[in-house]
Amino acid sequence: MIDSYKDLIVWQKAMDLALEVYSLTKLFPKEELYGLTSQIRRAVVSIPSNIAEGKRSHSKAEYLHYLSVANGSLAEVDTQLQLAIMIGYINETQAVKAIGLRGEISRMLSSLRTKLGTA
């Protein structure tokens, strides 16, 4: 039985992604600090935060809502990583770990939502 959100592998992976994105954004130009750097960091922090908040919610519907928000934030991070690659702030080799984690988290969120009763 999983009692804490910290026991959820999807939360752990989301924390790994957050650390990876923070490392990658250190490579962005300083003029992006209040632009793309700030945006992607907020989005990546939202993923484990919403997983945690959902786990602590009082209803399945509320939990599913938070997982949906986490999934939306994950899509934001993916979009922003792709943009950073296209602009040339990072290259695909540098982003490979983050992109791999994004895929894992996406599958895990989908599986968790299915297990809770909706796809």
C-alpha positions as CSV (number, residue, x, y, z in Angstrom):
1,M,0.0,0.0,0.0
2,I,1.3,3.4,-0.9
3,D,0.6,5.9,1.8
4,S,2.8,8.9,0.8
5,Y,3.1,10.6,-2.6
6,K,6.8,10.2,-2.0
7,D,6.4,6.5,-2.5
8,L,4.9,7.0,-6.0
9,I,7.5,6.2,-8.7
10,V,5.9,8.7,-11.0
11,W,6.4,11.5,-8.3
12,Q,10.1,10.3,-8.0
13,K,10.6,10.4,-11.8
14,A,8.9,13.9,-11.9
15,M,11.4,15.1,-9.3
16,D,14.3,13.7,-11.4
17,L,12.9,15.5,-14.4
18,A,12.7,18.8,-12.4
19,L,16.4,18.4,-11.4
20,E,17.4,17.7,-15.0
21,V,15.5,20.7,-16.4
22,Y,17.0,23.0,-13.8
23,S,20.5,21.7,-14.9
24,L,19.6,22.3,-18.6
25,T,18.2,25.7,-18.0
26,K,21.6,26.8,-16.5
27,L,22.8,26.5,-20.1
28,F,20.2,29.0,-21.4
29,P,21.3,32.6,-22.0
30,K,21.0,35.0,-19.0
31,E,18.5,37.1,-21.0
32,E,16.1,34.2,-20.8
33,L,16.0,34.2,-17.0
34,Y,12.6,35.9,-17.0
35,G,11.4,34.2,-20.2
36,L,11.8,30.6,-21.2
37,T,14.0,29.7,-18.2
38,S,11.3,30.9,-15.7
39,Q,8.5,29.3,-17.7
40,I,10.0,25.9,-18.1
41,R,11.1,25.8,-14.4
42,R,7.5,26.7,-13.2
43,A,6.0,24.0,-15.5
44,V,8.4,21.3,-14.4
45,V,7.9,22.1,-10.7
46,S,4.1,21.8,-11.3
47,I,4.4,18.2,-12.3
48,P,5.5,16.6,-9.0
49,S,3.6,19.3,-7.1
50,N,0.3,18.3,-8.6
51,I,1.0,14.6,-8.2
52,A,1.6,15.2,-4.5
53,E,-1.4,17.4,-4.1
54,G,-3.6,15.0,-5.9
55,K,-2.4,12.1,-3.7
56,R,-3.4,14.1,-0.7
57,S,-6.9,15.0,-2.1
58,H,-10.1,13.7,-0.5
59,S,-11.8,12.2,-3.6
60,K,-10.9,10.2,-6.7
61,A,-12.3,12.9,-8.9
62,E,-10.0,15.5,-7.3
63,Y,-7.0,13.2,-7.6
64,L,-7.8,12.7,-11.3
65,H,-8.0,16.5,-11.8
66,Y,-4.5,17.0,-10.3
67,L,-3.1,14.2,-12.4
68,S,-4.6,15.9,-15.5
69,V,-3.0,19.2,-14.5
70,A,0.4,17.4,-14.0
71,N,0.0,15.9,-17.5
72,G,-0.7,19.3,-18.9
73,S,2.4,20.7,-17.3
74,L,4.4,17.8,-18.7
75,A,3.2,18.7,-22.2
76,E,4.3,22.3,-21.5
77,V,7.8,21.1,-20.5
78,D,8.0,19.0,-23.6
79,T,7.0,21.9,-25.8
80,Q,9.5,24.2,-24.1
81,L,12.3,21.7,-24.3
82,Q,11.6,21.3,-28.1
83,L,11.7,25.1,-28.5
84,A,15.0,25.4,-26.6
85,I,16.4,22.8,-29.0
86,M,15.1,24.6,-32.0
87,I,16.4,28.0,-30.8
88,G,19.8,26.4,-30.1
89,Y,20.0,26.9,-26.3
90,I,20.5,23.1,-25.9
91,N,21.0,20.3,-28.3
92,E,19.2,16.9,-28.5
93,T,22.1,15.1,-26.9
94,Q,21.9,17.4,-23.8
95,A,18.1,16.9,-23.7
96,V,18.0,13.1,-24.1
97,K,17.6,12.3,-20.4
98,A,14.9,14.9,-19.9
99,I,13.0,13.7,-23.0
100,G,13.3,10.1,-21.8
101,L,11.9,11.0,-18.4
102,R,9.1,12.9,-20.0
103,G,8.1,9.8,-21.9
104,E,8.2,7.6,-18.8
105,I,6.2,10.1,-16.7
106,S,3.6,10.4,-19.4
107,R,3.1,6.6,-19.5
108,M,3.0,6.4,-15.7
109,L,0.4,9.2,-15.4
110,S,-1.7,7.5,-18.0
111,S,-1.4,4.2,-16.2
112,L,-2.3,5.8,-12.8
113,R,-5.3,7.5,-14.3
114,T,-6.5,4.2,-15.8
115,K,-6.0,2.4,-12.5
116,L,-8.0,5.1,-10.8
117,G,-10.9,4.6,-13.2
118,T,-10.5,6.8,-16.2
119,A,-8.1,7.1,-19.2
